[in-house]
């Protein structure tokens, strides 16, 4: 029960890595708000763990503001924030990604972290404690061709994490990131371009441990970094990648 008595928000918490993080946090004693654009899936996961579901578009200021207000009202404060929501563009040459795709990727993967900080960091600073976890990607450390602007957005997340960690450390707030390799999530087919046995085999050949990351892997790693066991760890971008970045 490493998170007993803690409150947490997990964006994109209704599926994939986010749902894995929600389930682990709840199992370790946290009260979790499942924040997702898909409110029906969010309610399903929240009901499963005795949490709270809220609909949010993390790329829109008014939506994030309403979510933050609901969290502070219903949970009395937020100890842990996991910025997990993310999207990608389909694999293609960098110049073939259209402007709408580019804007959406940067809005969901990067701007969302700014918006969450804008509306939740003041309360964490006032409390003198808190943990923020940003879900980046191995794409931000070792980019793959034809995912250029997705790669760049995740590199942004890693740099933002380190900058946030330095600024918030004097206030008792830690900020870290996770860098997963592709896993069994709704985004897998988008990363590969097509979900076929051949593409999976090609993808897996780049991962020394020989498997994709799972929601459980992410939940375990997130739980450690957000728990008091990691009280001396801030500004870290932890690779959860089976050795992919070696």
C-alpha positions as CSV (number, residue, x, y, z in Angstrom):
1,X,0.0,0.0,0.0
2,X,2.7,2.4,-1.1
3,X,0.2,5.1,-2.1
4,X,-2.2,4.8,0.9
5,X,-4.1,8.0,1.5
6,X,-2.8,9.6,-1.7
7,X,-5.0,11.2,-4.4
8,X,-4.1,11.0,-8.1
9,X,-5.2,12.1,-11.5
10,X,-4.3,9.9,-14.5
11,X,-5.0,11.5,-17.9
12,X,-5.7,9.1,-20.7
13,X,-6.6,6.7,-17.9
14,X,-9.4,4.8,-19.6
15,X,-7.2,2.5,-21.7
16,X,-3.7,1.2,-22.4
17,X,-0.9,2.4,-20.3
18,X,-3.1,4.8,-18.4
19,X,-5.5,2.1,-17.3
20,X,-2.6,0.1,-16.1
21,X,-1.4,3.0,-14.0
22,X,-4.9,3.6,-12.6
23,X,-5.2,0.0,-11.6
24,X,-1.8,-0.2,-9.9
25,X,-2.3,3.1,-8.1
26,X,-5.7,2.0,-6.7
27,X,-4.3,-1.4,-5.7
28,X,-1.6,0.5,-3.7
29,X,-4.2,2.5,-1.9
30,X,-4.6,5.7,-3.9
31,X,-7.9,7.4,-4.7
32,X,-7.7,7.9,-8.5
33,X,-9.5,10.3,-10.9
34,X,-9.6,8.7,-14.4
35,X,-9.5,11.6,-16.8
36,X,-10.2,10.8,-20.4
37,X,-11.9,12.1,-23.5
38,X,-13.8,8.8,-23.6
39,X,-16.1,9.2,-20.6
40,X,-17.8,5.8,-21.0
41,X,-14.5,4.0,-20.8
42,X,-13.3,6.2,-18.0
43,X,-16.4,5.4,-16.0
44,X,-15.8,1.7,-16.6
45,X,-12.3,1.8,-15.2
46,X,-13.2,4.2,-12.4
47,X,-16.0,1.9,-11.3
48,X,-13.7,-1.0,-11.3
49,X,-11.3,0.6,-8.9
50,X,-13.6,2.8,-6.9
51,X,-12.4,5.9,-8.4
52,X,-13.8,9.0,-10.1
53,X,-14.3,9.5,-13.8
54,X,-14.2,12.9,-15.6
55,X,-14.3,13.8,-19.2
56,X,-11.4,16.1,-20.3
57,X,-9.8,17.2,-23.5
58,X,-6.3,17.8,-22.3
59,X,-5.5,20.1,-25.2
60,X,-8.2,22.7,-24.2
61,X,-7.7,25.2,-21.4
62,X,-11.3,25.4,-20.3
63,X,-11.6,21.6,-20.2
64,X,-8.5,21.2,-18.1
65,X,-9.5,24.0,-15.8
66,X,-12.9,22.3,-15.2
67,X,-11.2,18.9,-14.5
68,X,-8.7,20.5,-12.1
69,X,-11.5,22.2,-10.2
70,X,-13.5,19.0,-10.0
71,X,-10.4,17.1,-8.7
72,X,-9.7,19.7,-6.0
73,X,-13.3,19.8,-5.0
74,X,-14.0,16.0,-5.0
75,X,-10.6,14.8,-3.7
76,X,-9.6,17.7,-1.5
77,X,-6.3,18.1,-3.3
78,X,-4.0,16.3,-5.7
79,X,-0.9,14.5,-4.5
80,X,0.0,12.8,-7.8
81,X,-0.6,13.9,-11.4
82,X,0.2,11.5,-14.3
83,X,0.2,13.2,-17.7
84,X,-0.3,10.1,-19.8
85,X,-2.7,11.2,-22.5
86,X,-1.0,11.1,-25.9
87,X,-1.5,10.6,-29.6
88,X,0.7,10.1,-32.7
89,X,0.5,10.7,-36.4
90,X,0.7,7.7,-38.8
91,X,4.2,6.8,-40.0
92,X,5.0,9.0,-43.0
93,X,7.7,11.3,-44.3
94,X,8.1,14.4,-42.2
95,X,7.0,16.8,-45.0
96,X,3.9,14.7,-45.6
97,X,2.4,15.2,-42.1
98,X,-0.2,17.9,-42.6
99,X,-0.6,20.9,-40.4
100,X,-3.7,19.7,-38.6
101,X,-1.9,16.4,-37.6
102,X,1.1,18.3,-36.4
103,X,-1.0,20.7,-34.3
104,X,-3.0,17.9,-32.8
105,X,0.1,15.9,-31.8
106,X,1.8,18.9,-30.2
107,X,-1.5,20.0,-28.5
108,X,-2.1,16.6,-26.9
109,X,1.4,15.5,-26.1
110,X,3.0,18.9,-25.2
111,X,0.5,21.7,-24.6
112,X,-1.5,19.4,-22.2
113,X,1.4,19.3,-19.8
114,X,1.6,23.1,-19.7
115,X,-2.2,23.3,-19.1
116,X,-2.1,20.7,-16.3
117,X,0.7,22.6,-14.7
118,X,-1.1,25.9,-15.0
119,X,-4.1,24.6,-13.1
120,X,-2.7,22.1,-10.7
121,X,0.9,23.2,-9.8
122,X,-0.3,26.2,-7.6
123,X,-2.1,23.8,-5.2
124,X,0.9,21.4,-5.1
125,X,3.2,24.3,-4.3
126,X,0.8,25.6,-1.6
127,X,0.8,22.1,0.0
128,X,4.6,21.8,-0.2
129,X,4.4,18.4,-1.7
130,X,3.4,16.5,-4.9
131,X,4.6,14.2,-7.6
132,X,4.1,14.8,-11.4
133,X,4.8,12.0,-13.8
134,X,4.9,12.8,-17.6
135,X,4.7,9.8,-20.0
136,X,7.3,10.4,-22.7
137,X,8.6,7.7,-25.0
138,X,11.7,6.0,-26.2
139,X,10.9,8.0,-29.3
140,X,12.1,11.0,-27.5
141,X,15.5,9.4,-26.8
142,X,16.1,7.2,-29.9
143,X,13.8,8.4,-32.7
144,X,12.4,6.1,-35.4
145,X,12.2,7.3,-39.0
146,X,8.8,8.5,-40.3
147,X,7.5,9.4,-36.8
148,X,9.4,12.7,-36.8
149,X,6.9,15.1,-35.2
150,X,5.8,12.5,-32.6
151,X,9.4,11.9,-31.8
152,X,9.9,15.7,-31.3
153,X,6.9,16.0,-29.1
154,X,8.2,13.3,-26.8
155,X,11.7,14.9,-26.7
156,X,9.8,18.1,-25.6
157,X,8.2,16.1,-22.8
158,X,11.6,14.9,-21.5
159,X,13.1,18.5,-21.5
160,X,10.0,19.9,-19.9
161,X,10.2,17.3,-17.2
162,X,13.7,18.3,-16.3
163,X,12.9,22.0,-16.4
164,X,9.8,21.5,-14.2
165,X,11.8,19.4,-11.8
166,X,14.4,22.1,-11.2
167,X,11.8,24.8,-10.8
168,X,9.5,22.9,-8.5
169,X,12.1,21.2,-6.3
170,X,12.2,24.1,-3.8
171,X,8.5,23.7,-3.3
172,X,8.7,20.0,-2.5
173,X,7.2,18.8,-5.8
174,X,9.0,16.1,-7.8
175,X,8.7,15.7,-11.6
176,X,9.8,12.6,-13.5
177,X,9.1,10.9,-16.8
178,X,8.6,7.4,-18.1
179,X,9.9,6.4,-21.5
180,X,8.1,3.3,-22.6
181,X,8.8,1.3,-25.8
182,X,5.6,0.5,-27.8
183,X,3.2,-1.7,-26.1
184,X,-0.2,-3.4,-26.4
185,X,-2.2,-0.2,-26.5
186,X,-4.5,1.5,-28.9
187,X,-1.5,3.4,-30.4
188,X,0.5,0.3,-31.4
189,X,-1.0,-0.1,-34.8
190,X,-0.5,3.6,-35.5
191,X,3.2,3.3,-34.6
192,X,3.7,0.3,-36.9
193,X,1.6,1.6,-39.7
194,X,-0.1,-1.8,-39.9
195,X,-0.6,-4.5,-37.4
196,X,0.6,-7.7,-39.0
197,X,2.7,-10.6,-37.7
198,X,5.6,-9.4,-40.0
199,X,5.5,-5.8,-38.6
200,X,5.3,-7.1,-35.0
201,X,8.3,-9.3,-35.6
202,X,10.3,-6.5,-37.1
203,X,9.4,-4.2,-34.2
204,X,10.2,-6.8,-31.5
205,X,13.6,-7.4,-33.1
206,X,14.7,-4.0,-31.8
207,X,13.8,-4.8,-28.2
208,X,16.5,-7.0,-26.5
209,X,14.1,-8.5,-24.0
210,X,11.9,-9.5,-26.9
211,X,8.5,-8.3,-25.9
212,X,6.4,-5.1,-25.9
213,X,5.9,-3.1,-22.8
214,X,2.6,-3.7,-21.0
215,X,0.2,-1.6,-18.9
216,X,1.4,-3.5,-15.9
217,X,5.0,-2.6,-16.6
218,X,4.0,1.1,-16.7
219,X,1.9,0.8,-13.6
220,X,4.7,-0.7,-11.6
221,X,7.2,1.9,-12.8
222,X,4.8,4.8,-12.2
223,X,3.9,3.6,-8.7
224,X,7.6,3.6,-7.7
225,X,8.4,7.0,-9.1
226,X,5.2,8.6,-7.5
227,X,5.7,6.9,-4.1
228,X,7.7,8.1,-1.2
229,X,10.3,5.4,-2.0
230,X,11.4,7.7,-4.8
231,X,11.6,10.8,-2.6
232,X,15.2,11.6,-3.8
233,X,14.4,11.1,-7.5
234,X,13.4,14.0,-9.6
235,X,14.1,15.1,-13.2
236,X,14.6,11.5,-14.3
237,X,13.4,10.0,-17.7
238,X,13.2,6.3,-16.8
239,X,13.4,3.9,-19.8
240,X,10.8,1.1,-19.6
241,X,11.8,-0.4,-22.8
242,X,13.3,-3.8,-22.5
243,X,16.7,-2.5,-23.5
244,X,15.5,-0.8,-26.7
245,X,17.6,2.4,-26.1
246,X,20.9,0.6,-25.4
